[in-house]
Amino acid sequence: MSTHAKRERLLLADLLEAAGPDAPTLCDGWRARELAAHVVVRERRADAAGGILLPPLRNRLERVQAEFAAKPYEELIQLIRTGPPKMSPYGIKQVDEAANTVEFYVHTEDVRRAQPDWTPRPLDRVFEDALWARLEKAARLLGRRSPVGLVLRRPDGQTAVAHRGAPVVTVTGEPGELTMFAFGRQDVARVEVEGDKEAVERLRESKLGISM
């Protein structure tokens, strides 16, 4: 049975291939080529990938990522499609599912939604629930830099507190859209935002999420 992470991996590879190396993405300063290099380095170069979260290692990460971005684009796509090397922790199904489901979903949307004619992609309920489960666990981390209180809410009423504070802004949407919002893609997330007008504006201009 195909996992969510595997499905999103293959979709991401297909989209990157179809878009071409110079296609825009939602990641600041990254074309499709740089995004592809990031994905490959993250799961194949543990010695550099630490720079994603640790500032002291950021220079090394950027150097290694630039080296991969200079490789033939078709090679990068194939490395994404075939997955991590056998000895990588990402090669374990459970680890792959836990670490890559959201990663690949967000980056797939980074490619899709950078196109002017993009339309929402319908997600099945099982996948929506999987995204919500991960969002609930990561909400506090993703919303830690919110300048206002932040509550994420599904249409069915389930909520996750991403940041405690006042005034409170409530963001309502399907889990896939809430995921995009919480990962800093506020401008393209199809959600309803309720709260004080000034607070809403501050939230939309804030830097939510984490580096991916």
Beta strands, then each sheet from edge to edge (+ up, - down):
strand 1: 149-153
strand 2: 159-163
strand 3: 168-172
strand 4: 192-194
sheet 1: 2+ 1- 3- 4+
end
